[in-house]
Amino acid sequence: MSKVRFNDDFKRDAVAQITERGYPVAEVSQRLGVSQHSLYAWKKKFSQPSGGNDKDAEIRQLKRELARVTEERDILKKATAYFARDAK
């Protein structure tokens, strides 16, 4: 089995999908055909230092969480309306 070598640009793009776009490591790993272990190693190597980006990272994480919670709320509203309609 031959070992595939990825260039640094490919690795940085893969890390960006995880850190900036918020995709799960498992999904990126499967989509790109690399191991999760490699992605974690690349993330450690290519991630930006956490000096001034802590607030930016927190904001991105909070926005993702807000979007998830808003979607859950909308689903629950629709379910409530559906079941209230059936109860009449």
Protein Blocks (a to p, Z undefined) as FASTA:
>chain_A
ZZddddfklmmmmmmmmmmnopafklmmmmnopafklmmmmmmmmpccfklmmmmmmmmm
mmmmmmmmmmmmmmmmmmmmmmmmmmZZ
